[in-house]
């Protein structure tokens, strides 16, 4: 299970809006940071914070921390869909054009067209998987509200 801590932005009527993001604190302390592509990209790219809306019946307050997770299998399936489907489309149409003895220009054009078709196939499949329970994040832990944390620290 891939886990991430998020901060509650808003909770209303059983739906919580969460904010999470890649902090450089975790990457900065990792021993592999010198050879890690993610660390290098986080240094040159913008601060990436994301928002996620989940269904949770337990009342939450703004600023409360919550740990959410998604199964690795679902994440791998999503990654394969997003990355391999366009490449597969590219190779299939370019290979078909090559086997039909098209000129190199048309092989390249059809290959790009196959990649675009693969992208739209991936997008269509992803929209069908969107409501699948296996792809929905699950709540793993709920931290104390910020007001209770400050009371415990002061005691």
Buried (B, 14 or more C-beta within 10 A) or exposed (E): EEEBBBBBBBBEEEEBBBEBEBEEEEBEEEEEBEEEEEBEEBEEEEEEEEEBEBEBEEEBEEEBBBBBBBBEEBEEBBEEBBEEBBEBBBBBBBBBBBEEEBEEEBBBBBBBBBBBBBBEBBEEBBEEBEEEEEBBBBBEEBBEBBEEBEEEEEE
